[in-house]
Amino acid sequence: MTETPTRPKVKGSLYKPPSERPEDTNLDLFDYIEDAKVRWQIHLFEFDEFSKEVIVPSAKTAYEWTLQTIDKAKVAYSNLSDKKEETQPVDKVSQERVGKDMDSL
């Protein structure tokens, strides 16, 4: 049976940032600005795609569910008001006491 090689355990992150800032930069100010413009255009494109694929369909679904819920609430309310018309008020309520066992206490 062959033994699997053991790897040393690494604590923390494998990436270690440099302790000192590099003196020379590879890009000048104009290149940084152009890079930022390109990244902003990428961001706008990605957000537009996200809106088309996620936000708009979710909003449409929520709108449809809201309309369905409102329609169901209207039907339920109209059913309640229809039932109220069918019921008749009670003519006389009994005033007679029931269960006089509490009077002896």
N, CA, C and O atoms as CSV, one atom per row, in Angstrom:
chain,resi,resn,atom,element,x,y,z
A,1,MET,N,N,0.846,-1.165,0.000
A,1,MET,CA,C,0.000,0.000,0.000
A,1,MET,C,C,0.895,1.233,0.000
A,1,MET,O,O,1.852,1.328,0.768
A,2,THR,N,N,0.562,2.175,-0.879
A,2,THR,CA,C,1.382,3.386,-0.946
A,2,THR,C,C,0.827,4.432,-0.007
A,2,THR,O,O,-0.384,4.538,0.184
A,3,GLU,N,N,1.696,5.176,0.556
A,3,GLU,CA,C,1.288,6.218,1.492
A,3,GLU,C,C,1.035,7.521,0.738
A,3,GLU,O,O,1.767,7.877,-0.185
A,4,THR,N,N,0.006,8.205,1.143
A,4,THR,CA,C,-0.257,9.508,0.531
A,4,THR,C,C,0.652,10.535,1.185
A,4,THR,O,O,0.822,10.542,2.404
A,5,PRO,N,N,1.231,11.400,0.369
A,5,PRO,CA,C,2.114,12.406,0.956
A,5,PRO,C,C,1.306,13.381,1.802
A,5,PRO,O,O,0.196,13.775,1.443
A,6,THR,N,N,1.874,13.749,2.901
A,6,THR,CA,C,1.189,14.703,3.787
A,6,THR,C,C,1.654,16.106,3.446
A,6,THR,O,O,2.837,16.363,3.223
A,7,ARG,N,N,0.692,16.993,3.415
A,7,ARG,CA,C,1.010,18.389,3.136
A,7,ARG,C,C,1.110,19.140,4.452
A,7,ARG,O,O,0.394,18.830,5.404
A,8,PRO,N,N,1.974,20.102,4.507
A,8,PRO,CA,C,2.036,20.900,5.749
A,8,PRO,C,C,0.777,21.752,5.880
A,8,PRO,O,O,0.245,22.251,4.888
A,9,LYS,N,N,0.320,21.909,7.089
A,9,LYS,CA,C,-0.864,22.722,7.332
A,9,LYS,C,C,-0.480,24.195,7.258
A,9,LYS,O,O,0.537,24.633,7.795
A,10,VAL,N,N,-1.341,24.938,6.567
A,10,VAL,CA,C,-1.102,26.362,6.409
A,10,VAL,C,C,-2.138,27.103,7.240
A,10,VAL,O,O,-3.338,26.860,7.116
A,11,LYS,N,N,-1.671,27.993,8.074
A,11,LYS,CA,C,-2.581,28.793,8.888
A,11,LYS,C,C,-2.842,30.109,8.181
A,11,LYS,O,O,-1.924,30.747,7.667
A,12,GLY,N,N,-4.117,30.511,8.163
A,12,GLY,CA,C,-4.466,31.802,7.588
A,12,GLY,C,C,-4.526,31.763,6.080
A,12,GLY,O,O,-4.703,30.703,5.479
A,13,SER,N,N,-4.379,32.911,5.483
A,13,SER,CA,C,-4.510,33.070,4.048
A,13,SER,C,C,-3.232,32.672,3.334
A,13,SER,O,O,-2.134,32.821,3.869
A,14,LEU,N,N,-3.387,32.161,2.116
A,14,LEU,CA,C,-2.216,31.819,1.311
A,14,LEU,C,C,-1.624,33.068,0.659
A,14,LEU,O,O,-0.439,33.101,0.327
A,15,TYR,N,N,-2.457,34.091,0.478
A,15,TYR,CA,C,-1.989,35.327,-0.121
A,15,TYR,C,C,-1.423,36.228,0.961
A,15,TYR,O,O,-2.083,36.520,1.959
A,16,LYS,N,N,-0.224,36.649,0.753
A,16,LYS,CA,C,0.403,37.547,1.709
A,16,LYS,C,C,0.695,38.860,0.990
A,16,LYS,O,O,1.502,38.890,0.061
A,17,PRO,N,N,0.045,39.947,1.411
A,17,PRO,CA,C,0.289,41.218,0.721
A,17,PRO,C,C,1.720,41.693,0.949
A,17,PRO,O,O,2.341,41.369,1.961
A,18,PRO,N,N,2.229,42.458,0.005
A,18,PRO,CA,C,3.602,42.958,0.188
A,18,PRO,C,C,3.662,43.919,1.371
A,18,PRO,O,O,2.720,44.664,1.639
A,19,SER,N,N,4.760,43.883,2.049
A,19,SER,CA,C,4.910,44.746,3.225
A,19,SER,C,C,5.283,46.176,2.833
A,19,SER,O,O,5.086,47.101,3.621
A,20,GLU,N,N,5.820,46.368,1.628
A,20,GLU,CA,C,6.202,47.697,1.173
A,20,GLU,C,C,5.543,48.001,-0.159
A,20,GLU,O,O,5.325,47.107,-0.978
A,21,ARG,N,N,5.226,49.279,-0.368
A,21,ARG,CA,C,4.610,49.689,-1.627
A,21,ARG,C,C,5.678,49.721,-2.717
A,21,ARG,O,O,6.780,50.221,-2.493
A,22,PRO,N,N,5.354,49.189,-3.896
A,22,PRO,CA,C,6.343,49.259,-4.987
A,22,PRO,C,C,6.593,50.705,-5.406
A,22,PRO,O,O,5.678,51.528,-5.395
A,23,GLU,N,N,7.800,50.999,-5.766
A,23,GLU,CA,C,8.171,52.361,-6.164
A,23,GLU,C,C,7.591,52.705,-7.535
A,23,GLU,O,O,6.982,53.760,-7.705
A,24,ASP,N,N,7.778,51.831,-8.497
A,24,ASP,CA,C,7.346,52.114,-9.865
A,24,ASP,C,C,5.955,51.544,-10.106
A,24,ASP,O,O,5.631,50.440,-9.670
A,25,THR,N,N,5.139,52.327,-10.814
A,25,THR,CA,C,3.842,51.828,-11.247
A,25,THR,C,C,3.915,51.602,-12.747
A,25,THR,O,O,4.652,52.288,-13.455
A,26,ASN,N,N,3.154,50.645,-13.218
A,26,ASN,CA,C,3.206,50.309,-14.629
A,26,ASN,C,C,2.269,51.172,-15.472
A,26,ASN,O,O,2.388,51.194,-16.697
A,27,LEU,N,N,1.349,51.874,-14.838
A,27,LEU,CA,C,0.393,52.694,-15.567
A,27,LEU,C,C,0.528,54.152,-15.162
A,27,LEU,O,O,0.803,54.472,-14.006
A,28,ASP,N,N,0.326,55.034,-16.145
A,28,ASP,CA,C,0.302,56.449,-15.793
A,28,ASP,C,C,-1.145,56.877,-15.547
A,28,ASP,O,O,-2.061,56.064,-15.677
A,29,LEU,N,N,-1.355,58.136,-15.195
A,29,LEU,CA,C,-2.680,58.634,-14.822
A,29,LEU,C,C,-3.689,58.445,-15.953
A,29,LEU,O,O,-4.823,58.046,-15.689
A,30,PHE,N,N,-3.322,58.711,-17.176
A,30,PHE,CA,C,-4.228,58.566,-18.311
A,30,PHE,C,C,-4.708,57.122,-18.435
A,30,PHE,O,O,-5.888,56.876,-18.687
A,31,ASP,N,N,-3.798,56.176,-18.259
A,31,ASP,CA,C,-4.170,54.762,-18.354
A,31,ASP,C,C,-5.125,54.367,-17.229
A,31,ASP,O,O,-6.055,53.592,-17.450
A,32,TYR,N,N,-4.902,54.892,-16.030
A,32,TYR,CA,C,-5.811,54.621,-14.914
A,32,TYR,C,C,-7.219,55.136,-15.229
A,32,TYR,O,O,-8.208,54.445,-14.984
A,33,ILE,N,N,-7.302,56.350,-15.772
A,33,ILE,CA,C,-8.600,56.936,-16.106
A,33,ILE,C,C,-9.290,56.118,-17.186
A,33,ILE,O,O,-10.485,55.841,-17.078
A,34,GLU,N,N,-8.574,55.733,-18.207
A,34,GLU,CA,C,-9.161,54.924,-19.278
A,34,GLU,C,C,-9.615,53.558,-18.743
A,34,GLU,O,O,-10.662,53.048,-19.143
A,35,ASP,N,N,-8.832,52.977,-17.849
A,35,ASP,CA,C,-9.213,51.703,-17.245
A,35,ASP,C,C,-10.496,51.849,-16.427
A,35,ASP,O,O,-11.369,50.981,-16.467
A,36,ALA,N,N,-10.602,52.949,-15.688
A,36,ALA,CA,C,-11.813,53.189,-14.895
A,36,ALA,C,C,-13.022,53.359,-15.801
A,36,ALA,O,O,-14.103,52.867,-15.477
A,37,LYS,N,N,-12.866,54.043,-16.929
A,37,LYS,CA,C,-13.978,54.209,-17.868
A,37,LYS,C,C,-14.426,52.865,-18.430
A,37,LYS,O,O,-15.625,52.601,-18.527
A,38,VAL,N,N,-13.486,52.027,-18.796
A,38,VAL,CA,C,-13.828,50.710,-19.336
A,38,VAL,C,C,-14.520,49.867,-18.277
A,38,VAL,O,O,-15.506,49.193,-18.572
A,39,ARG,N,N,-14.018,49.897,-17.056
A,39,ARG,CA,C,-14.651,49.121,-15.980
A,39,ARG,C,C,-16.067,49.628,-15.703
A,39,ARG,O,O,-16.963,48.833,-15.422
A,40,TRP,N,N,-16.276,50.952,-15.779
A,40,TRP,CA,C,-17.618,51.504,-15.569
A,40,TRP,C,C,-18.567,51.048,-16.683
A,40,TRP,O,O,-19.722,50.722,-16.410
A,41,GLN,N,N,-18.101,51.022,-17.914
A,41,GLN,CA,C,-18.928,50.534,-19.016
A,41,GLN,C,C,-19.283,49.060,-18.831
A,41,GLN,O,O,-20.408,48.649,-19.114
A,42,ILE,N,N,-18.333,48.277,-18.361
A,42,ILE,CA,C,-18.603,46.862,-18.081
A,42,ILE,C,C,-19.645,46.738,-16.984
A,42,ILE,O,O,-20.558,45.917,-17.069
A,43,HIS,N,N,-19.500,47.565,-15.948
A,43,HIS,CA,C,-20.470,47.542,-14.840
A,43,HIS,C,C,-21.868,47.881,-15.345
A,43,HIS,O,O,-22.829,47.197,-14.993
A,44,LEU,N,N,-21.999,48.929,-16.168
A,44,LEU,CA,C,-23.306,49.321,-16.695
A,44,LEU,C,C,-23.916,48.219,-17.552
A,44,LEU,O,O,-25.115,47.951,-17.466
A,45,PHE,N,N,-23.092,47.580,-18.377
A,45,PHE,CA,C,-23.584,46.493,-19.215
A,45,PHE,C,C,-24.067,45.327,-18.365
A,45,PHE,O,O,-25.145,44.783,-18.608
A,46,GLU,N,N,-23.280,44.943,-17.375
A,46,GLU,CA,C,-23.652,43.810,-16.515
A,46,GLU,C,C,-24.913,44.117,-15.718
A,46,GLU,O,O,-25.765,43.243,-15.557
A,47,PHE,N,N,-25.046,45.346,-15.215
A,47,PHE,CA,C,-26.243,45.704,-14.456
A,47,PHE,C,C,-27.470,45.708,-15.358
A,47,PHE,O,O,-28.551,45.302,-14.930
A,48,ASP,N,N,-27.320,46.160,-16.598
A,48,ASP,CA,C,-28.430,46.143,-17.549
A,48,ASP,C,C,-28.869,44.710,-17.830
A,48,ASP,O,O,-30.067,44.428,-17.870
A,49,GLU,N,N,-27.926,43.815,-18.023
A,49,GLU,CA,C,-28.257,42.399,-18.241
A,49,GLU,C,C,-28.928,41.802,-17.009
A,49,GLU,O,O,-29.889,41.042,-17.132
A,50,PHE,N,N,-28.427,42.140,-15.827
A,50,PHE,CA,C,-29.027,41.655,-14.585
A,50,PHE,C,C,-30.460,42.162,-14.457
A,50,PHE,O,O,-31.349,41.423,-14.034
A,51,SER,N,N,-30.680,43.424,-14.822
A,51,SER,CA,C,-32.029,43.987,-14.759
A,51,SER,C,C,-32.970,43.236,-15.687
A,51,SER,O,O,-34.095,42.911,-15.307
A,52,LYS,N,N,-32.515,42.960,-16.894
A,52,LYS,CA,C,-33.361,42.262,-17.865
A,52,LYS,C,C,-33.673,40.836,-17.416
A,52,LYS,O,O,-34.792,40.354,-17.596
A,53,GLU,N,N,-32.690,40.170,-16.836
A,53,GLU,CA,C,-32.845,38.753,-16.506
A,53,GLU,C,C,-33.468,38.512,-15.132
A,53,GLU,O,O,-34.114,37.483,-14.934
A,54,VAL,N,N,-33.297,39.423,-14.183
A,54,VAL,CA,C,-33.741,39.165,-12.818
A,54,VAL,C,C,-34.770,40.189,-12.327
A,54,VAL,O,O,-35.863,39.812,-11.905
A,55,ILE,N,N,-34.431,41.461,-12.379
A,55,ILE,CA,C,-35.273,42.472,-11.758
A,55,ILE,C,C,-36.610,42.618,-12.472
A,55,ILE,O,O,-37.653,42.631,-11.817
A,56,VAL,N,N,-36.605,42.727,-13.792
A,56,VAL,CA,C,-37.854,42.927,-14.540
A,56,VAL,C,C,-38.785,41.730,-14.399
A,56,VAL,O,O,-39.964,41.932,-14.109
A,57,PRO,N,N,-38.320,40.484,-14.588
A,57,PRO,CA,C,-39.241,39.353,-14.394
A,57,PRO,C,C,-39.766,39.251,-12.964
A,57,PRO,O,O,-40.926,38.894,-12.760
A,58,SER,N,N,-38.932,39.557,-11.977
A,58,SER,CA,C,-39.383,39.514,-10.587
A,58,SER,C,C,-40.450,40.573,-10.342
A,58,SER,O,O,-41.441,40.303,-9.664
A,59,ALA,N,N,-40.263,41.762,-10.878
A,59,ALA,CA,C,-41.241,42.831,-10.705
A,59,ALA,C,C,-42.557,42.471,-11.391
A,59,ALA,O,O,-43.630,42.737,-10.849
A,60,LYS,N,N,-42.483,41.870,-12.580
A,60,LYS,CA,C,-43.706,41.470,-13.281
A,60,LYS,C,C,-44.456,40.403,-12.489
A,60,LYS,O,O,-45.680,40.457,-12.376
A,61,THR,N,N,-43.732,39.444,-11.948
A,61,THR,CA,C,-44.361,38.395,-11.153
A,61,THR,C,C,-45.012,38.977,-9.907
A,61,THR,O,O,-46.140,38.620,-9.566
A,62,ALA,N,N,-44.306,39.869,-9.228
A,62,ALA,CA,C,-44.865,40.496,-8.026
A,62,ALA,C,C,-46.107,41.305,-8.377
A,62,ALA,O,O,-47.076,41.305,-7.617
A,63,TYR,N,N,-46.095,41.990,-9.511
A,63,TYR,CA,C,-47.247,42.779,-9.947
A,63,TYR,C,C,-48.448,41.864,-10.217
A,63,TYR,O,O,-49.569,42.162,-9.807
A,64,GLU,N,N,-48.200,40.760,-10.904
A,64,GLU,CA,C,-49.291,39.817,-11.198
A,64,GLU,C,C,-49.860,39.222,-9.914
A,64,GLU,O,O,-51.077,39.096,-9.778
A,65,TRP,N,N,-49.002,38.858,-8.982
A,65,TRP,CA,C,-49.469,38.300,-7.706
A,65,TRP,C,C,-50.288,39.338,-6.944
A,65,TRP,O,O,-51.288,39.004,-6.309
A,66,THR,N,N,-49.860,40.591,-7.010
A,66,THR,CA,C,-50.598,41.649,-6.323
A,66,THR,C,C,-51.990,41.805,-6.918
A,66,THR,O,O,-52.972,41.931,-6.186
A,67,LEU,N,N,-52.078,41.798,-8.247
A,67,LEU,CA,C,-53.390,41.905,-8.882
A,67,LEU,C,C,-54.287,40.723,-8.522
A,67,LEU,O,O,-55.478,40.899,-8.266
A,68,GLN,N,N,-53.715,39.523,-8.501
A,68,GLN,CA,C,-54.501,38.340,-8.135
A,68,GLN,C,C,-54.990,38.447,-6.689
A,68,GLN,O,O,-56.137,38.109,-6.394
A,69,THR,N,N,-54.138,38.908,-5.803
A,69,THR,CA,C,-54.512,39.041,-4.399
A,69,THR,C,C,-55.614,40.081,-4.222
A,69,THR,O,O,-56.546,39.879,-3.444
A,70,ILE,N,N,-55.505,41.186,-4.943
A,70,ILE,CA,C,-56.546,42.213,-4.867
A,70,ILE,C,C,-57.874,41.661,-5.375
A,70,ILE,O,O,-58.920,41.900,-4.771
A,71,ASP,N,N,-57.834,40.921,-6.487
A,71,ASP,CA,C,-59.072,40.322,-7.012
A,71,ASP,C,C,-59.686,39.345,-6.017
A,71,ASP,O,O,-60.901,39.340,-5.820
A,72,LYS,N,N,-58.858,38.526,-5.395
A,72,LYS,CA,C,-59.365,37.572,-4.396
A,72,LYS,C,C,-59.956,38.307,-3.192
A,72,LYS,O,O,-60.976,37.887,-2.645
A,73,ALA,N,N,-59.319,39.397,-2.781
A,73,ALA,CA,C,-59.838,40.173,-1.649
A,73,ALA,C,C,-61.182,40.804,-2.006
A,73,ALA,O,O,-62.086,40.847,-1.171
A,74,LYS,N,N,-61.319,41.292,-3.235
A,74,LYS,CA,C,-62.594,41.866,-3.673
A,74,LYS,C,C,-63.701,40.820,-3.666
A,74,LYS,O,O,-64.816,41.093,-3.223
A,75,VAL,N,N,-63.391,39.618,-4.159
A,75,VAL,CA,C,-64.379,38.536,-4.180
A,75,VAL,C,C,-64.767,38.153,-2.755
A,75,VAL,O,O,-65.949,37.979,-2.459
A,76,ALA,N,N,-63.787,38.021,-1.878
A,76,ALA,CA,C,-64.074,37.653,-0.490
A,76,ALA,C,C,-64.915,38.730,0.187
A,76,ALA,O,O,-65.837,38.411,0.938
A,77,TYR,N,N,-64.611,39.990,-0.067
A,77,TYR,CA,C,-65.375,41.079,0.543
A,77,TYR,C,C,-66.814,41.094,0.017
A,77,TYR,O,O,-67.760,41.301,0.777
A,78,SER,N,N,-66.964,40.873,-1.280
A,78,SER,CA,C,-68.321,40.863,-1.836
A,78,SER,C,C,-69.116,39.670,-1.300
A,78,SER,O,O,-70.325,39.779,-1.097
A,79,ASN,N,N,-68.454,38.541,-1.071
A,79,ASN,CA,C,-69.132,37.386,-0.478
A,79,ASN,C,C,-69.575,37.701,0.945
A,79,ASN,O,O,-70.657,37.284,1.359
A,80,LEU,N,N,-68.765,38.422,1.691
A,80,LEU,CA,C,-69.142,38.794,3.058
A,80,LEU,C,C,-70.334,39.745,3.055
A,80,LEU,O,O,-71.253,39.589,3.859
A,81,SER,N,N,-70.325,40.714,2.169
A,81,SER,CA,C,-71.430,41.665,2.132
A,81,SER,C,C,-72.712,40.984,1.652
A,81,SER,O,O,-73.799,41.379,2.074
A,82,ASP,N,N,-72.619,39.978,0.785
A,82,ASP,CA,C,-73.797,39.230,0.348
A,82,ASP,C,C,-74.397,38.440,1.498
A,82,ASP,O,O,-75.618,38.347,1.618
A,83,LYS,N,N,-73.559,37.878,2.333
A,83,LYS,CA,C,-74.038,37.083,3.465
A,83,LYS,C,C,-74.694,37.968,4.519
A,83,LYS,O,O,-75.617,37.524,5.201
A,84,LYS,N,N,-74.244,39.195,4.667
A,84,LYS,CA,C,-74.820,40.093,5.665
A,84,LYS,C,C,-76.275,40.407,5.323
A,84,LYS,O,O,-77.105,40.553,6.221
A,85,GLU,N,N,-76.587,40.512,4.041
A,85,GLU,CA,C,-77.947,40.820,3.635
A,85,GLU,C,C,-78.902,39.662,3.935
A,85,GLU,O,O,-80.087,39.879,4.186
A,86,GLU,N,N,-78.385,38.443,3.908
A,86,GLU,CA,C,-79.223,37.272,4.142
A,86,GLU,C,C,-79.572,37.095,5.613
A,86,GLU,O,O,-80.628,36.539,5.917
A,87,THR,N,N,-78.744,37.537,6.519
A,87,THR,CA,C,-79.005,37.347,7.943
A,87,THR,C,C,-80.036,38.361,8.423
A,87,THR,O,O,-80.081,39.492,7.940
A,88,GLN,N,N,-80.850,37.952,9.362
A,88,GLN,CA,C,-81.894,38.808,9.924
A,88,GLN,C,C,-81.506,39.159,11.360
A,88,GLN,O,O,-80.921,38.328,12.055
A,89,PRO,N,N,-81.811,40.346,11.809
A,89,PRO,CA,C,-81.489,40.705,13.189
A,89,PRO,C,C,-82.373,39.923,14.168
A,89,PRO,O,O,-83.491,39.527,13.836
A,90,VAL,N,N,-81.859,39.713,15.356
A,90,VAL,CA,C,-82.589,38.991,16.400
A,90,VAL,C,C,-83.632,39.932,16.985
A,90,VAL,O,O,-83.331,41.080,17.313
A,91,ASP,N,N,-84.867,39.436,17.116
A,91,ASP,CA,C,-85.958,40.283,17.608
A,91,ASP,C,C,-85.822,40.565,19.096
A,91,ASP,O,O,-85.903,41.717,19.523
A,92,LYS,N,N,-85.614,39.514,19.887
A,92,LYS,CA,C,-85.592,39.703,21.325
A,92,LYS,C,C,-84.488,38.856,21.933
A,92,LYS,O,O,-84.329,37.687,21.583
A,93,VAL,N,N,-83.738,39.439,22.831
A,93,VAL,CA,C,-82.686,38.717,23.526
A,93,VAL,C,C,-83.208,38.409,24.914
A,93,VAL,O,O,-83.788,39.269,25.577
A,94,SER,N,N,-82.997,37.171,25.350
A,94,SER,CA,C,-83.504,36.746,26.654
A,94,SER,C,C,-82.765,37.483,27.760
A,94,SER,O,O,-81.538,37.581,27.722
A,95,GLN,N,N,-83.493,38.005,28.748
A,95,GLN,CA,C,-82.924,38.696,29.892
A,95,GLN,C,C,-82.866,37.779,31.117
A,95,GLN,O,O,-82.396,38.186,32.180
A,96,GLU,N,N,-83.335,36.566,30.967
A,96,GLU,CA,C,-83.420,35.629,32.084
A,96,GLU,C,C,-82.024,35.150,32.464
A,96,GLU,O,O,-81.198,34.863,31.598
A,97,ARG,N,N,-81.770,35.066,33.772
A,97,ARG,CA,C,-80.469,34.610,34.246
A,97,ARG,C,C,-80.407,33.104,34.190
A,97,ARG,O,O,-81.380,32.414,34.493
A,98,VAL,N,N,-79.256,32.603,33.801
A,98,VAL,CA,C,-79.055,31.160,33.714
A,98,VAL,C,C,-77.969,30.802,34.696
A,98,VAL,O,O,-76.950,31.488,34.768
A,99,GLY,N,N,-78.166,29.741,35.455
A,99,GLY,CA,C,-77.154,29.279,36.386
A,99,GLY,C,C,-77.073,30.158,37.609
A,99,GLY,O,O,-76.159,30.975,37.724
A,100,LYS,N,N,-77.996,30.010,38.513
A,100,LYS,CA,C,-78.048,30.845,39.697
A,100,LYS,C,C,-77.148,30.331,40.806
A,100,LYS,O,O,-77.230,30.834,41.926
A,101,ASP,N,N,-76.298,29.358,40.546
A,101,ASP,CA,C,-75.450,28.801,41.565
A,101,ASP,C,C,-74.399,29.788,42.051
A,101,ASP,O,O,-73.856,29.600,43.140
A,102,MET,N,N,-74.095,30.815,41.301
A,102,MET,CA,C,-73.092,31.797,41.715
A,102,MET,C,C,-73.684,32.803,42.730
A,102,MET,O,O,-72.937,33.508,43.409
A,103,ASP,N,N,-74.993,32.865,42.827
A,103,ASP,CA,C,-75.605,33.820,43.749
A,103,ASP,C,C,-75.377,33.443,45.220
A,103,ASP,O,O,-75.361,34.312,46.091
A,104,SER,N,N,-75.205,32.173,45.485
A,104,SER,CA,C,-75.052,31.717,46.881
A,104,SER,C,C,-73.649,31.966,47.421
A,104,SER,O,O,-73.425,31.784,48.618
A,105,LEU,N,N,-72.754,32.351,46.637
A,105,LEU,CA,C,-71.368,32.573,47.111
A,105,LEU,C,C,-71.204,33.826,47.891
A,105,LEU,O,O,-70.101,34.132,48.344
